[in-house]
Amino acid sequence: GMTVCARSAGVQIGREGGDLNFPTDLYMSASHCKVEEAAGKLQLTDLNSRNGTFVRLHAERELSHGDYLFIGKKLLRVEITAA
């Protein structure tokens, strides 16, 4: 699979205009969700996507190493490593 290293405190995921784009995934909104670091923890926030994020998430959720995210038709795995 593909690995994306976040160089800033957040990564926006969607079909277009974000940091991680999947332009051919019609189940993903243009700006679908974002992953941000806050107070040493990762937060997942749905950006009012039409199809939701993972279990129809429409709010924030703390992420942990090894978590899986189902966004559109993509399955993503969270890997947290030391900076």
N, CA, C and O atoms as CSV, one atom per row, in Angstrom:
chain,resi,resn,atom,element,x,y,z
A,1,GLY,N,N,0.818,-1.187,0.000
A,1,GLY,CA,C,0.000,0.000,0.000
A,1,GLY,C,C,0.854,1.241,0.000
A,1,GLY,O,O,2.074,1.181,-0.160
A,2,MET,N,N,0.211,2.342,0.178
A,2,MET,CA,C,0.831,3.651,0.137
A,2,MET,C,C,1.028,4.165,1.562
A,2,MET,O,O,0.196,3.913,2.433
A,3,THR,N,N,2.119,4.881,1.801
A,3,THR,CA,C,2.387,5.499,3.094
A,3,THR,C,C,2.413,7.007,2.924
A,3,THR,O,O,3.051,7.519,2.005
A,4,VAL,N,N,1.725,7.718,3.802
A,4,VAL,CA,C,1.727,9.175,3.789
A,4,VAL,C,C,2.267,9.650,5.122
A,4,VAL,O,O,1.740,9.292,6.175
A,5,CYS,N,N,3.320,10.460,5.079
A,5,CYS,CA,C,3.900,11.019,6.302
A,5,CYS,C,C,3.406,12.452,6.453
A,5,CYS,O,O,3.632,13.286,5.577
A,6,ALA,N,N,2.738,12.735,7.554
A,6,ALA,CA,C,2.250,14.090,7.817
A,6,ALA,C,C,3.398,14.939,8.326
A,6,ALA,O,O,4.037,14.598,9.322
A,7,ARG,N,N,3.655,16.030,7.652
A,7,ARG,CA,C,4.739,16.913,8.052
A,7,ARG,C,C,4.224,18.088,8.886
A,7,ARG,O,O,5.009,18.867,9.425
A,8,SER,N,N,2.918,18.204,8.984
A,8,SER,CA,C,2.328,19.258,9.812
A,8,SER,C,C,1.433,18.600,10.851
A,8,SER,O,O,1.409,17.376,10.978
A,9,ALA,N,N,0.706,19.410,11.585
A,9,ALA,CA,C,-0.130,18.882,12.668
A,9,ALA,C,C,-1.429,18.266,12.169
A,9,ALA,O,O,-2.190,17.721,12.968
A,10,GLY,N,N,-1.706,18.339,10.858
A,10,GLY,CA,C,-2.961,17.794,10.364
A,10,GLY,C,C,-2.897,17.342,8.922
A,10,GLY,O,O,-2.061,17.803,8.144
A,11,VAL,N,N,-3.806,16.421,8.572
A,11,VAL,CA,C,-3.931,15.921,7.207
A,11,VAL,C,C,-5.410,15.926,6.847
A,11,VAL,O,O,-6.225,15.305,7.529
A,12,GLN,N,N,-5.753,16.630,5.771
A,12,GLN,CA,C,-7.129,16.622,5.277
A,12,GLN,C,C,-7.232,15.586,4.163
A,12,GLN,O,O,-6.386,15.536,3.271
A,13,ILE,N,N,-8.283,14.756,4.224
A,13,ILE,CA,C,-8.475,13.649,3.296
A,13,ILE,C,C,-9.764,13.867,2.521
A,13,ILE,O,O,-10.782,14.253,3.096
A,14,GLY,N,N,-9.722,13.620,1.209
A,14,GLY,CA,C,-10.918,13.756,0.386
A,14,GLY,C,C,-10.618,13.458,-1.070
A,14,GLY,O,O,-9.577,12.893,-1.403
A,15,ARG,N,N,-11.548,13.847,-1.934
A,15,ARG,CA,C,-11.351,13.635,-3.364
A,15,ARG,C,C,-10.450,14.697,-3.974
A,15,ARG,O,O,-9.723,14.419,-4.928
A,16,GLU,N,N,-10.488,15.923,-3.431
A,16,GLU,CA,C,-9.720,17.006,-4.046
A,16,GLU,C,C,-9.397,18.100,-3.034
A,16,GLU,O,O,-10.110,18.285,-2.048
A,17,GLY,N,N,-8.317,18.814,-3.294
A,17,GLY,CA,C,-7.976,19.993,-2.509
A,17,GLY,C,C,-7.414,19.751,-1.122
A,17,GLY,O,O,-7.183,20.706,-0.381
A,18,GLY,N,N,-7.187,18.495,-0.750
A,18,GLY,CA,C,-6.657,18.198,0.577
A,18,GLY,C,C,-5.199,17.786,0.518
A,18,GLY,O,O,-4.522,17.995,-0.489
A,19,ASP,N,N,-4.726,17.205,1.596
A,19,ASP,CA,C,-3.351,16.714,1.661
A,19,ASP,C,C,-3.242,15.297,1.102
A,19,ASP,O,O,-2.201,14.912,0.569
A,20,LEU,N,N,-4.320,14.525,1.226
A,20,LEU,CA,C,-4.374,13.143,0.740
A,20,LEU,C,C,-5.645,13.028,-0.095
A,20,LEU,O,O,-6.749,13.008,0.448
A,21,ASN,N,N,-5.486,12.950,-1.433
A,21,ASN,CA,C,-6.613,13.004,-2.360
A,21,ASN,C,C,-6.815,11.683,-3.089
A,21,ASN,O,O,-5.856,11.037,-3.512
A,22,PHE,N,N,-8.084,11.291,-3.230
A,22,PHE,CA,C,-8.486,10.102,-3.980
A,22,PHE,C,C,-9.552,10.544,-4.987
A,22,PHE,O,O,-10.742,10.342,-4.747
A,23,PRO,N,N,-9.141,11.148,-6.116
A,23,PRO,CA,C,-10.088,11.775,-7.039
A,23,PRO,C,C,-11.092,10.831,-7.694
A,23,PRO,O,O,-12.143,11.290,-8.142
A,24,THR,N,N,-10.817,9.553,-7.766
A,24,THR,CA,C,-11.736,8.628,-8.438
A,24,THR,C,C,-12.700,7.930,-7.489
A,24,THR,O,O,-13.538,7.148,-7.937
A,25,ASP,N,N,-12.601,8.194,-6.185
A,25,ASP,CA,C,-13.478,7.538,-5.206
A,25,ASP,C,C,-14.758,8.357,-5.040
A,25,ASP,O,O,-14.781,9.336,-4.294
A,26,LEU,N,N,-15.815,7.956,-5.733
A,26,LEU,CA,C,-17.071,8.704,-5.713
A,26,LEU,C,C,-17.825,8.571,-4.400
A,26,LEU,O,O,-18.802,9.288,-4.182
A,27,TYR,N,N,-17.395,7.665,-3.516
A,27,TYR,CA,C,-18.016,7.518,-2.199
A,27,TYR,C,C,-17.403,8.469,-1.174
A,27,TYR,O,O,-17.867,8.554,-0.037
A,28,MET,N,N,-16.363,9.178,-1.587
A,28,MET,CA,C,-15.663,10.108,-0.714
A,28,MET,C,C,-16.053,11.530,-1.103
A,28,MET,O,O,-16.119,11.852,-2.289
A,29,SER,N,N,-16.307,12.370,-0.123
A,29,SER,CA,C,-16.617,13.777,-0.390
A,29,SER,C,C,-15.343,14.517,-0.783
A,29,SER,O,O,-14.236,14.054,-0.507
A,30,ALA,N,N,-15.508,15.676,-1.431
A,30,ALA,CA,C,-14.343,16.460,-1.840
A,30,ALA,C,C,-13.448,16.759,-0.634
A,30,ALA,O,O,-12.236,16.556,-0.701
A,31,SER,N,N,-14.028,17.233,0.454
A,31,SER,CA,C,-13.332,17.411,1.733
A,31,SER,C,C,-14.033,16.491,2.721
A,31,SER,O,O,-15.056,16.866,3.293
A,32,HIS,N,N,-13.501,15.300,2.929
A,32,HIS,CA,C,-14.219,14.261,3.664
A,32,HIS,C,C,-13.966,14.310,5.174
A,32,HIS,O,O,-14.909,14.345,5.965
A,33,CYS,N,N,-12.700,14.311,5.563
A,33,CYS,CA,C,-12.365,14.315,6.988
A,33,CYS,C,C,-10.956,14.847,7.174
A,33,CYS,O,O,-10.223,15.072,6.212
A,34,LYS,N,N,-10.595,15.044,8.439
A,34,LYS,CA,C,-9.226,15.471,8.726
A,34,LYS,C,C,-8.721,14.730,9.952
A,34,LYS,O,O,-9.491,14.351,10.834
A,35,VAL,N,N,-7.418,14.534,9.986
A,35,VAL,CA,C,-6.727,13.931,11.121
A,35,VAL,C,C,-5.774,14.999,11.638
A,35,VAL,O,O,-4.944,15.512,10.888
A,36,GLU,N,N,-5.894,15.337,12.924
A,36,GLU,CA,C,-5.068,16.384,13.516
A,36,GLU,C,C,-4.443,15.917,14.817
A,36,GLU,O,O,-5.007,15.086,15.529
A,37,GLU,N,N,-3.266,16.463,15.120
A,37,GLU,CA,C,-2.614,16.213,16.403
A,37,GLU,C,C,-2.982,17.370,17.326
A,37,GLU,O,O,-2.838,18.539,16.969
A,38,ALA,N,N,-3.460,17.023,18.517
A,38,ALA,CA,C,-3.795,18.040,19.517
A,38,ALA,C,C,-3.460,17.483,20.891
A,38,ALA,O,O,-3.950,16.420,21.273
A,39,ALA,N,N,-2.638,18.189,21.622
A,39,ALA,CA,C,-2.241,17.784,22.977
A,39,ALA,C,C,-1.658,16.376,22.995
A,39,ALA,O,O,-1.911,15.601,23.917
A,40,GLY,N,N,-0.870,16.049,21.960
A,40,GLY,CA,C,-0.205,14.748,21.909
A,40,GLY,C,C,-1.084,13.594,21.472
A,40,GLY,O,O,-0.657,12.441,21.530
A,41,LYS,N,N,-2.308,13.876,21.034
A,41,LYS,CA,C,-3.222,12.823,20.593
A,41,LYS,C,C,-3.702,13.119,19.180
A,41,LYS,O,O,-3.755,14.278,18.767
A,42,LEU,N,N,-4.052,12.072,18.438
A,42,LEU,CA,C,-4.617,12.248,17.105
A,42,LEU,C,C,-6.132,12.265,17.188
A,42,LEU,O,O,-6.738,11.424,17.852
A,43,GLN,N,N,-6.745,13.238,16.503
A,43,GLN,CA,C,-8.200,13.354,16.461
A,43,GLN,C,C,-8.667,13.183,15.022
A,43,GLN,O,O,-8.072,13.747,14.103
A,44,LEU,N,N,-9.719,12.415,14.825
A,44,LEU,CA,C,-10.366,12.260,13.526
A,44,LEU,C,C,-11.656,13.067,13.549
A,44,LEU,O,O,-12.481,12.898,14.446
A,45,THR,N,N,-11.831,13.944,12.564
A,45,THR,CA,C,-13.036,14.761,12.474
A,45,THR,C,C,-13.657,14.598,11.098
A,45,THR,O,O,-12.990,14.811,10.085
A,46,ASP,N,N,-14.923,14.223,11.053
A,46,ASP,CA,C,-15.668,14.171,9.800
A,46,ASP,C,C,-16.026,15.601,9.412
A,46,ASP,O,O,-16.448,16.386,10.261
A,47,LEU,N,N,-15.859,15.944,8.138
A,47,LEU,CA,C,-16.121,17.309,7.674
A,47,LEU,C,C,-17.489,17.400,6.994
A,47,LEU,O,O,-17.616,17.925,5.888
A,48,ASN,N,N,-18.507,16.879,7.681
A,48,ASN,CA,C,-19.879,16.866,7.152
A,48,ASN,C,C,-19.971,16.134,5.821
A,48,ASN,O,O,-20.675,16.567,4.909
A,49,SER,N,N,-19.248,15.017,5.720
A,49,SER,CA,C,-19.272,14.230,4.488
A,49,SER,C,C,-20.641,13.594,4.294
A,49,SER,O,O,-21.371,13.351,5.255
A,50,ARG,N,N,-20.974,13.333,3.048
A,50,ARG,CA,C,-22.278,12.745,2.722
A,50,ARG,C,C,-22.387,11.317,3.217
A,50,ARG,O,O,-23.456,10.909,3.672
A,51,ASN,N,N,-21.301,10.539,3.141
A,51,ASN,CA,C,-21.341,9.122,3.503
A,51,ASN,C,C,-20.747,8.813,4.866
A,51,ASN,O,O,-20.684,7.645,5.250
A,52,GLY,N,N,-20.310,9.823,5.612
A,52,GLY,CA,C,-19.743,9.577,6.931
A,52,GLY,C,C,-18.329,9.023,6.854
A,52,GLY,O,O,-17.815,8.735,5.773
A,53,THR,N,N,-17.718,8.881,8.006
A,53,THR,CA,C,-16.362,8.368,8.116
A,53,THR,C,C,-16.368,7.209,9.091
A,53,THR,O,O,-16.741,7.373,10.252
A,54,PHE,N,N,-15.951,6.020,8.623
A,54,PHE,CA,C,-15.890,4.799,9.412
A,54,PHE,C,C,-17.290,4.420,9.845
A,54,PHE,O,O,-18.085,4.042,8.985
A,55,VAL,N,N,-17.642,4.493,11.091
A,55,VAL,CA,C,-18.980,4.077,11.529
A,55,VAL,C,C,-19.921,5.289,11.538
A,55,VAL,O,O,-20.532,5.620,12.554
A,56,ARG,N,N,-20.012,5.921,10.401
A,56,ARG,CA,C,-20.861,7.091,10.208
A,56,ARG,C,C,-20.545,8.178,11.231
A,56,ARG,O,O,-21.435,8.794,11.818
A,57,LEU,N,N,-19.251,8.387,11.420
A,57,LEU,CA,C,-18.761,9.392,12.354
A,57,LEU,C,C,-19.095,10.783,11.830
A,57,LEU,O,O,-18.794,11.105,10.680
A,58,HIS,N,N,-19.700,11.585,12.648
A,58,HIS,CA,C,-19.983,12.971,12.283
A,58,HIS,C,C,-19.531,13.899,13.404
A,58,HIS,O,O,-20.180,14.906,13.688
A,59,ALA,N,N,-18.439,13.561,14.025
A,59,ALA,CA,C,-17.880,14.369,15.105
A,59,ALA,C,C,-16.392,14.051,15.188
A,59,ALA,O,O,-15.776,13.701,14.181
A,60,GLU,N,N,-15.815,14.167,16.371
A,60,GLU,CA,C,-14.399,13.876,16.578
A,60,GLU,C,C,-14.240,12.541,17.274
A,60,GLU,O,O,-15.124,12.082,17.998
A,61,ARG,N,N,-13.068,11.918,17.034
A,61,ARG,CA,C,-12.726,10.675,17.717
A,61,ARG,C,C,-11.217,10.616,17.840
A,61,ARG,O,O,-10.504,10.920,16.884
A,62,GLU,N,N,-10.723,10.227,19.008
A,62,GLU,CA,C,-9.287,10.076,19.204
A,62,GLU,C,C,-8.819,8.822,18.486
A,62,GLU,O,O,-9.482,7.786,18.536
A,63,LEU,N,N,-7.663,8.916,17.812
A,63,LEU,CA,C,-7.101,7.790,17.072
A,63,LEU,C,C,-5.912,7.210,17.810
A,63,LEU,O,O,-5.199,7.920,18.519
A,64,SER,N,N,-5.704,5.919,17.640
A,64,SER,CA,C,-4.569,5.220,18.242
A,64,SER,C,C,-3.805,4.474,17.161
A,64,SER,O,O,-4.335,4.201,16.084
A,65,HIS,N,N,-2.547,4.145,17.463
A,65,HIS,CA,C,-1.723,3.361,16.550
A,65,HIS,C,C,-2.449,2.054,16.210
A,65,HIS,O,O,-2.932,1.356,17.101
A,66,GLY,N,N,-2.521,1.737,14.936
A,66,GLY,CA,C,-3.153,0.497,14.502
A,66,GLY,C,C,-4.627,0.622,14.160
A,66,GLY,O,O,-5.219,-0.331,13.655
A,67,ASP,N,N,-5.243,1.788,14.426
A,67,ASP,CA,C,-6.650,1.979,14.066
A,67,ASP,C,C,-6.813,1.937,12.550
A,67,ASP,O,O,-5.920,2.337,11.804
A,68,TYR,N,N,-7.958,1.451,12.116
A,68,TYR,CA,C,-8.305,1.443,10.696
A,68,TYR,C,C,-9.425,2.438,10.449
A,68,TYR,O,O,-10.355,2.550,11.248
A,69,LEU,N,N,-9.330,3.163,9.333
A,69,LEU,CA,C,-10.348,4.124,8.933
A,69,LEU,C,C,-10.914,3.681,7.595
A,69,LEU,O,O,-10.155,3.426,6.660
A,70,PHE,N,N,-12.218,3.587,7.486
A,70,PHE,CA,C,-12.865,3.287,6.220
A,70,PHE,C,C,-13.485,4.579,5.728
A,70,PHE,O,O,-14.487,5.045,6.272
A,71,ILE,N,N,-12.881,5.161,4.688
A,71,ILE,CA,C,-13.283,6.461,4.171
A,71,ILE,C,C,-13.559,6.288,2.687
A,71,ILE,O,O,-12.657,5.937,1.927
A,72,GLY,N,N,-14.798,6.532,2.266
A,72,GLY,CA,C,-15.164,6.241,0.885
A,72,GLY,C,C,-15.011,4.753,0.651
A,72,GLY,O,O,-15.598,3.946,1.373
A,73,LYS,N,N,-14.229,4.380,-0.350
A,73,LYS,CA,C,-13.938,2.967,-0.600
A,73,LYS,C,C,-12.499,2.627,-0.220
A,73,LYS,O,O,-11.978,1.591,-0.632
A,74,LYS,N,N,-11.858,3.488,0.558
A,74,LYS,CA,C,-10.464,3.294,0.952
A,74,LYS,C,C,-10.379,2.851,2.405
A,74,LYS,O,O,-11.082,3.379,3.267
A,75,LEU,N,N,-9.518,1.882,2.669
A,75,LEU,CA,C,-9.223,1.438,4.026
A,75,LEU,C,C,-7.836,1.963,4.374
A,75,LEU,O,O,-6.853,1.596,3.729
A,76,LEU,N,N,-7.750,2.821,5.391
A,76,LEU,CA,C,-6.486,3.436,5.804
A,76,LEU,C,C,-6.132,2.951,7.196
A,76,LEU,O,O,-7.017,2.739,8.026
A,77,ARG,N,N,-4.829,2.774,7.462
A,77,ARG,CA,C,-4.356,2.333,8.775
A,77,ARG,C,C,-3.528,3.443,9.392
A,77,ARG,O,O,-2.668,4.018,8.725
A,78,VAL,N,N,-3.772,3.750,10.646
A,78,VAL,CA,C,-3.037,4.780,11.378
A,78,VAL,C,C,-1.784,4.157,11.976
A,78,VAL,O,O,-1.859,3.160,12.694
A,79,GLU,N,N,-0.627,4.751,11.675
A,79,GLU,CA,C,0.635,4.319,12.274
A,79,GLU,C,C,1.296,5.537,12.887
A,79,GLU,O,O,1.608,6.499,12.185
A,80,ILE,N,N,1.509,5.500,14.179
A,80,ILE,CA,C,2.118,6.614,14.899
A,80,ILE,C,C,3.548,6.230,15.242
A,80,ILE,O,O,3.794,5.221,15.903
A,81,THR,N,N,4.494,7.053,14.778
A,81,THR,CA,C,5.911,6.803,15.048
A,81,THR,C,C,6.516,8.043,15.691
A,81,THR,O,O,5.949,9.133,15.609
A,82,ALA,N,N,7.651,7.877,16.322
A,82,ALA,CA,C,8.344,9.002,16.954
A,82,ALA,C,C,8.822,9.968,15.886
A,82,ALA,O,O,9.201,9.552,14.791
A,83,ALA,N,N,8.805,11.244,16.198
A,83,ALA,CA,C,9.212,12.288,15.245
A,83,ALA,C,C,10.694,12.279,15.022
A,83,ALA,O,O,11.207,13.091,14.251
